[in-house]
Amino acid sequence: MMASWLSTHTSTTTVVMTEIRPSLAHFASTAWGRNVLVASSALAAIVLALIGSTLGMVIVVVLVLSEGSLVLQFARSRLSADLTGLRYRPLIGPMRKVPRSSLHQLDMARPMTGIVGRPKRMVFAAPDGRPVLSLDPAVWSPADVGRIAAVIGIPVADWPPPDHRSAVGHILRLAVAAAALVSIVAAAITIVVVIVLLRAH
């Protein structure tokens, strides 16, 4: 596992604080398939835009929104911890503070509800199992997040594999994922149409 940016410093009250950031090296090594897909989509968007296709503009809008938020996450997000608890700076918004008493363990590869499907996340869980903070394992290095759990003094546990789903369950999941994808594409097309109409006037 590639190590990412990690710092440890001591405050004036002699409390050791450990801080990590999203790992660009880890992201490049684990999400290369996604990155190739993004590059291919960008190239296709440029070609379509040059021949005057509206689809090219749709792809450009989607890529700008998704990659822009990713760049902002690498630039802004931080996760730090000491014996008193966690401090998390999200993509947007103020820093969150989570006391040690609200944390029970770190669940690895825990399925969470997403826009499409149930992506697996690293989840800091409360004593009742409720997710307190979830992190994308493609962006955050699991080794670094594990160090944060060690600083707090909570165990790291692998999420148990799900029970076997019936054919009906798989069909329903695919239907929900397809509906979500259609909604995203429709929203992107709507944005492009609005832009074109505004430019026409």
Secondary structure, 3 states (H helix, E strand, C coil): CCCCCEEEEECCCCCEEEEECCCHHHHHHHCHHHHHHHHHHHHHHHHHHHCCCHHHHHHHHHHHHHHHHHHHHHHHCEEEEECCEEEEECCCCCCEEEEHHHCCEEEEEEECCCCCCCCEEEEEECCCCCEEEEECCCCCCHHHHHHHHHHHCCCEEECCCCCCCCHHHHHHHHHHHHHHHHHHHHHHHHHHHHHHHHHHC
